[in-house]
Amino acid sequence: MTKETKVTLITGFTFITIFFALMIAEVFITRATAYALFASLFMYLFFDKYFFEQKKTEC
């Protein structure tokens, strides 16, 4: 799996999990969608920019 595929899967599962958890908690659907969207956006940026970053080693 490539880095982009991993990031997309993690972000998608984050959105689905947060959205359905908020719907079970009886949060209004548009507000639940917005919270899940922003959380998955931050997860995407974190995993894309920092988590899967190549470590540079000094020779």
C-alpha positions in Angstrom: 0.0 0.0 0.0 1.2 3.4 -0.8 1.3 6.3 1.6 -1.6 8.0 -0.2 -3.8 4.9 0.1 -3.0 4.5 3.8 -3.8 8.2 4.5 -7.1 8.0 2.5 -8.2 4.8 4.4 -7.4 6.3 7.8 -9.2 9.5 7.0 -12.3 7.7 5.6 -12.6 5.5 8.7 -12.2 8.5 10.9 -15.0 10.3 9.2 -17.3 7.3 9.3 -16.6 6.6 13.0 -17.0 10.2 14.2 -20.1 10.8 12.1 -21.9 7.7 13.3 -20.8 8.2 16.9 -22.3 11.7 16.9 -25.5 10.5 15.2 -25.9 7.9 18.0 -25.3 10.7 20.5 -28.3 12.5 18.8 -26.3 15.4 17.3 -28.1 17.1 14.4 -26.9 15.6 11.1 -25.4 18.8 9.6 -23.4 19.5 12.7 -22.3 15.9 13.0 -21.1 16.0 9.3 -19.2 19.2 9.9 -17.5 17.9 13.0 -16.5 14.7 11.3 -15.4 16.5 8.1 -13.1 18.8 10.1 -11.7 16.0 12.2 -10.9 13.9 9.2 -9.4 16.9 7.4 -7.0 17.4 10.4 -6.3 13.7 10.4 -5.4 13.8 6.7 -3.1 16.7 7.2 -1.4 15.1 10.2 -0.8 11.7 8.5 0.1 13.2 5.1 2.6 15.7 6.4 4.0 14.3 9.7 3.3 10.7 10.4 4.5 9.0 7.2 7.4 11.5 6.7 10.7 9.9 5.7 13.3 10.1 8.4 16.5 11.7 7.2 19.7 10.1 8.6 23.0 11.7 8.6 25.9 9.8 7.0 
